[in-house]
């Protein structure tokens, strides 16, 4: 299975890393490495993320790397990272 970002998910990930980099380049690099490792695990274990509690009936799952939440969906043997949100940010309906 491959892991890919949607354009919106990629932009949000880059924005998160950029935001952290403003405070600490070292912390930004560490966060990016942790995120990439967690997302690589989804290649072998795509169901390992939890169901999004706010939307249990939708086909989305999440991986939490504090303080960020990575929302994804599995489609056609690809794990699509659709959004990366700060944990303090209430999620919108991923379909909307």
Buried (B, 14 or more C-beta within 10 A) or exposed (E): EEBEBBEEBEEBBEEBBEEBBEEEEEEBEEBBEEBEEBBEEBEEEBEEBEBBEEBEEBEBBBBEBEEBBBBBBBEEEEBBBBBBBEEEEEBEEBEE
